[in-house]
Every structure is written in structure tokens, then in C-alpha cells.
């Protein structure tokens, strides 16, 4: 019979006389281990969620403050749209506060959040009606003071929550110490054989608690790469795996946030590639819409960097709007960079989205130009080779690549095919979309 050297076997076969005491020690220790595990899982599963929410609220308020000042100074409509998007995100965060914050934190925050929401909506209404003086008064007398008050309250909540977590961890450590002492007293009868096992288990518990304390503080400070030095497949070992998984997920979310294009706030290359890989692995048919603006560089050279940035932001918003109306909630709209965008959708919706986008873009384009260029339908500029020539108004090209066309779809194959179709579309006058209906096989040039 194979001997696993468990405590029960050592006690049963080594010291039958002290069986009762050894079993009592084991039951007590396991009971405390289970209780500590539940408390730690509760700590990781619920209380840590408060910190990311507090951070997101602060960042959203800072973004609102910046956009509000820019609006009142520049009176630019695109800042109003951006502020509206921030307010939508803010309302979602407020809903999370109502559903995820303890009552002790929510009670002082909720009245101020509600009042701020009302005042910022009044501010937006005033701007929508072009009442700039009223909006300026609301900003100085209501929204700015309330925002400052919210910053102070959020800081107080963060500090209070950090202290509460520290107290919980100290209590967990204290309970672990008490369990150690009581288990040691019970186990003294069988010290000759049970002491090594007991000391090993106790050391493991204390080390795990210290590791968890350190890791929780690091995560609370925004470091998601904490490594827990907890070995084994017991409750703490499994908790370490869950903890590491949570850290990786938080880091991924942070990377996706940083990857978003700052001009359009659309997902960037990292999010696009991950979504493509996910859809490829699921083996579900999808369409990849590669969207490019024609003659954008010439436009930017003529009208300036800011005008070009405004066009990119408006086109990003237009693509989002069309995908939202004509697509599904599973569709992804991304901004690769510059004047290149991507939409991932289902094959049956790809052409409808593309045609709607082409029509909407052509209706929007004239507003980007001066009356002279608009009436002329073109303008004189210098191409990349330094040659002066006539450039038409901006057009849009959409290359549609279907995953079903590939025997083994991949990021590289889809990217190459989209680039090839894009070059072909550049030679076609006006706004167009093109669907690649050719089958691509292994070994075939992409």
C-alpha cells in the first residue's frame, strides 16, 4: 500500500493512543483554513472591485473637467459630443456605485452624484441651446464646485476602504495566529511525529497570508503583476491561481484602455487583433471591413492638422453610428490609426453596413470643405512626389474580406488580402466598397 505520509496516516499507524488528539487538531486546523479561505475569497472577489471603480470615476470626472473648459473656451461642437460620451460612461459608473458600493460609502456619495448629474445635464442642455453664458455660470457655480466635492469624497472613500481592507487582513492574520496556537496545544501530545507536519502547515498558512497581504496592497496601488509565492494545490494554492488570473485580467483591461485611440476613443490594434483571434478560434463566419479615406493626406496638407483630426474623429463617430444601427451588439468598430478603421461583423450584414456608410460619408464630406472647393469639387495640392495637381474631395474605400473565403483564416492572411483590395479600390473613382468573393487555399499567395 502506497504511503502518502498524511497526518492522518502518521497518527493512525504511529500513535494510536493519541488518535483523538491528532484528529481534533486536524479538524480544527481544516475548519480555520476553510474559514480563512472564504474570508480571503470574499476579500478578493468583492472588496477589491471598489478600487477600479473609484479610479474610473476620478478619470471620468477629470476628462469631463477638461472637456468642459475646452468647450467654454473654444465653443467647438466636437467637444460637446465627446463630453456627451463621457457623461454616458459616467452614468454607467454611477449605476455601478449604487449596485456595488457598501452602504457606508454609498450614502455620502449618492446625493452628490445625483446633484452633479442633474447640474451637468443642465449644463449640456444650455450648450445644446447655444446659451453659452448660462453654461459658463453653471460651470463656475455648480458643476465645478460639485466636481471638486466629488474628488474629495472619492479620496475619502478610497482611504477608508484601504483602512478597512488592512483591518480585514490584520484580522485574518490574527485568526491565523490563534489557530496556530490552539492547534499547537492540542498537538503537543503527539509532538514526536505530528510536530513536523504541523509546523509545515502553519508556516505555509502564515506565508500565504503575508503573500496575500502584499499582493492585495500592490493591486490596490495599481500594480497587476504581483506574483504570489504560494505552492501546492490546497485552498491557498488555488486562491493564488485565481489571484494571478484576476491580476492578468486587470492588466489586460488596463492595456485595452491604453490601446484605445485617443482621438476617437475606439479600440486600437491590440483589441482588434484579440477579437480577430477569438473569432478565428471559435470558427464562426465573420466579415472584416477595412475602411480607408482616399486623398486624406492632401486634405490635411491643405486644411491643416486640426481639420484633419476633426475629420478622423467625425468619421470614427459615423462608423460607430452606422455599425450600431445596421449591425449587432457583437460587432467591433476599431481605429487602426490615421485614416484606417476596421469593422468586424457577420457576413450577411457586411454589404449593408458598407453601402450605408458610403452613402452617409458622401453626404457628410462637403461640410469639410470651403465653399470654393465644394463648388469646384476638387482643390489644387501637392502630392507625395512634390508634383502639383488637382485632388478630388475625400472619398471612402471599404475592403470586405470574409473569413469563409479562407481554408485556414489568420490575422496575416486577412491583413494581406485587405491591403491588396485597398490598393485596387484606390484606382476606382469615388466612394466604393469591394467584396472579396475568391476562395483562398493553403499554399495560395495571399
N, C-alpha and C positions, 0 to 999 in steps of 0.2 A: 504494500500500500504506500502510495506516494505521500511524503510528509511535506506539508506546506508551511510548517512552523508558525501556525497561527497561535494566537494567545490561548484560544480555547483548547487546542490540542496539547499545548505545553502544560496547561493547568490540569487537564483531564488525565494525561498519561504521566505527568511528572509528580504532581502533588494532589492526589485525590482528596486528601484531608482538607485542603484549602479551596476546594472547588466552589463552595458557596461564596467565599470572599472574592475569588477571582471573577466569577460570573457577575457578582454585584458591581465590581469595578468596571467591567466591560459594559454592562447595561447603562451605568451612569455616564460613562465616557461617551458612548454612542448617542445617548439622549442629548447630551450637551453638544456634541458635534452636529447633530441634526438641527438643533435649535440655532446654533451659530450659523449654520449654512442657510437656513431660512431667513435669518436676520440679514445676512450679507447679501443674499439674492434680492431681498426686498430693497436693500440699500442701493444695489447696482441697478435694479430694474425700475425703480420709481424716482428716488430722490435725485439721482444724477441727471434726470431729464430736465430738471429745473434750470440747470446752468446753461445748456444750449439755448433754451427758450429766453432766458434773461439776456444772453448775448445777442440773439436775433432781434429782440425788442430794441435794445440800445442801438444796434446798427441801423435798424429801420428808422428810428427817430432821428439819428444823425443824418441819414440820407434825406429825410423829409425836411430837416432844417436847412440843409444845403440847397435843395431844390426850391424851397420857399424863398430863400434870399435871392437866388438866381432869377426866379420869376418876377419878384418885385423890382429887381434892378433892370433886367433885360426885356421883360414883357414878351418872352418867346413862347409860342404855343406848345412847342415840343416838350418844354419843361413841365407844362401843365399835364400833358399826357403821362410823362414819367412820374410825376407826383401822384397822379391817379393810380398808377400801378403800385406804387409804394403803399398807398392807402389800402388797396385791396389786400396786399400782403399783411399790412398792419392789422386789419380786421380779422384775418385768419389767426394771427398770433394772439389777439385778444380772446378769440374763442378758445384757443388752447390754454390760455391763462385761466379762464373760467372752468375748464374741464380738468386741468392738470395741476393747479397750484393748491397747496393746503389752505384751509380757511384763514389761518393766521396771516398768510401772505396776501391772499386774495382780497380780504376785507379792506385794507388801506389802499390797495391798488385800483380795485374796480371802479369806485366813484370817480377817481381822477381820469382813468382810462375812458370812461363813458363821457365825461365832460369834454375831454380833449377830442374825442371822436366827433362830438357834436360841433365843437368850435372849428375843427379843421374842415369838416364838411361845409360849414357856413363860409369858411374862407374859400373853399373850392367853388361854391355857388357864386360868390361875389366875383371871382375871377372869370367864371363862365359867362357872367353877365357884363364883363368889362368894367366892373366897379372897382378900379384899382385903388382908389383912395380908401374905400371901405375895407378892402382886403388888407391894405397896409395897416389900418387901425386895428383890425382883428389880429394881425400878426403881432404887433407890438404889445397889445393889451391882453390878448387871450392865449393864442396858440404858443407863443414863445415862452411866457411865464409857466404855462401848464406843462410844456415840454421840459423845462428846467426842473419843475417839481417832479415829473416822472423820472428824470435821470436820478434825482436824489433818492426817490423811493426805490428804484431798481437797485441802486447801490446798497441801500439799507437791507433790502430783501436778500441780495447776494451775500452780504456779510452775515446776516442772521442764519441763512441756510448753511453757510460754511461752518459756522459755530455749531449748528445742530448736527451736521454730519460728523464733526470732530467729537462731539459728545457721544454720538451713537457708536463711533469706533472705539472711543475710550471705554464705553460700557461693554462693548463686545470683548475688548481686551481684558477688562476686569472680570467678566464672566468666565473667560478662558482661564484666567489665573485661579479663580475659585474652583473651577472644575479640576484643574491640575492638583491643587492642594488636597481636595477631598478624595480624588482618585488615588493619590499617593498614600493617604492614611489607610484606606481600605486595602490597598495592595501591599502594605508592609508585611502582612502575614506570609505572603508568597514572594518576598523580595528576591530570593535567590535566583528564581527563573523569570519572574514577571517584571523585575525592575528594568532590564534592558529594553523589553518591549514597551513598557510604559514610558520610559524616558524618550525613546524614539518617537512615539506617538505625540507626546507632549511638545517635544521640540518642533515637530512638524506643524502642530497647530499654531504655536507662537510665531514661527517663521511665516506661516501663511497669513496670519492676521497682520503682522508687520508689513508683509509684502502688499496686502490689500490696502492698508492704510496709506502706504507710499503711492501706490498706483491710483487710488481714488483722488488723492490730492493733485497728482500730476494731471489727471483728466480734468479735474475742476479748473486747473490753470491753463487748459487748452492743449496739453501735450498728449497725443493719442498713441504714441509709440512705446508706452510703458511695457516692460517685459516682466512678467511675474515669475519669480524663481520658486515655483511650486511644482513638485514632481508627483507622479503617482496617478492612480485612477480613482481616488476617493472623491468625496464631495468637494473638497477644496481643489483637487486636480481638475475636476470637471468645471468647477466655477472659474478656475484660471483660464480654461479653454473658452468659456463663454465670455469672460472678461476681455481676452485677446480678440475674440470675434467682434465684440462691441467696439473696441478701440479701432480695429480695421474699418468697421462700418462708419464710425465717426470721421476717421481720416479720409475715407472715400467721399463722404458728404462734403467735407471741407475742400477737398480737391475739386469736386464738381462746382462748388460755389466759386472758387478762384478761377476755374476754367471758363466760366461764363464770359461772353464778350461784353466788355464794359460799355460799349456804345448801344447795343441792342438788348443787353441782358439775356440773350439767347444762349443755350448750351453751346460749348465750344467743341474742339476736336476730340477731347477725352470722352465727353459724354456721347458724342456721335459714334465714335469707334466702339464704345462699350455696348451701345444699343444695337449696332450692326452685328457685333459678335453674338449678342443674346439672341437676335432673330435668326441668325445663321444656325446657331446651336439648336434652337427649337424646331428648325426645318419647316417653318411656316412661310408661305409665299409672301413677299413684300416687294414694294417698288421704291427705288432710290431716285429722288428727284434732285438733280444737280442744277442749281439756279445761278446764273451769271448775268451781270449787267454789261451790255455792249457799249463801247465808247465812254466808259466811266472815267478813265484817266484823262481823256481830252476835256470832259466836262469839268473835272476837278481842277485842271490847269487853268481853265477859263474863268470859273466862278469862285475858285478858292477852296481851301481845305475845309472851312466850316460849312460851306454849302454842300460839299461832298459828304461830310459827316451827317448832315441833315438828311440827305437823300438815303444814305445807308440805313439810318435809324427809321425813316418812314417806310422804306421797302421792307425792313425787318418786321415792322408792325403790320404792314399789308399782308405779308406771307402768313404771319400768325393768324390774322383775322380770316383769311381765306381758308387756311387749314382747319380752323375752329368751326367755320360754317359748313364747309364741304367735306371735311374728313371726320375722323373719330377721335375720341379722347386718348386712344393708344398711339396716335400719330406723334412724331417728334419733329419739331422745327429747330434747326441748328444754324449757327453762323460760323462758317469755317474761318472767316477773316476777309477783310477788304470787301469786295463786291460779290463774294461767293457765299451761297447759302445751300442748305440741304433740307429736304423734307423726306421723312420715312413714313410711308403709308401702305395701304393694301392695294394690290394691283387693280382692282375694279374701280378704285377712286382716283387713281393717278392722273388719268387724262382729264377728268372733270375738274380736279384741282388746278391742273396746269392751264386749261383753257380759261377758267375763271380768273386765274392770276394774270395771264396775258392780257385779258380784256381790262381788268381793273388797273393794271400797271399803265397801259396805254392811255387810259383816261386820266391818270394821275400825273403823267410825265409833263404835260405842258406847264403845270404850275411851277416847275423847277426852273423855267427859263424866263428871260426878259421878253417883253412884248415884241421887240425887234427879231430876236432869234426864233420866237414862237411863230410869228407870221411867216418868216422865211423858211422855217422847217429845218434849218441847219445853221452852223456857225463856222467861222474860219479859225483853225487852230493848227498847232504843230504836232506832228506825230512823233513816235519814239525815235525816228531816224532824223529828226530835225527838219523835216520837209513840211512846208505849209500847205494845207489842203482843207477841203470842206468836210465837216463831220456832221452826220445826221443827228437828230435828237436821240436821247437814250432809248434803247430797246432792251428787251429781256429775252434770254435764251434758257430753255429748260430741257435738260437731257434726262430722259426717263429710262432707267435700267431696271429690269425685272429679275429678281433672284431665280425665277423659274427658268430663265434662259441659260443658266449655268448648271453643268452637271455637278460641280462642286463649288458653290459660291464662296468667295473670300473677300476680305477687305481690299486686297491688292487687285483682284480681278475686276471688282466693281469700280474701283477708283480709275483703273486704266480705261475701262470701257466708257466711263463718264467723260474722262478727259478727251478721248477720241471723238465722241459725239459732240462735245463742246466746240472743238475745232471745226467740225463740219457745220455746226449752227452759225459760227461766226461769219461764214461765207454766204449766209442767207439773209436777205434784206428784211428788216422789220422784226417784230417780236414773234417768236415761234417756240414751239415745243416739238421734240422729236422722241419717238418711242423706238427703242431698240428691240426688234422682234426676232433677231437672229439667235439661234441656239449656239452656246459656247461649250465646247467639249474639252476634256483633259488633253493637253498637248497642243491645243489650238492657240495661236497667238491671240493674246488679249489686247 
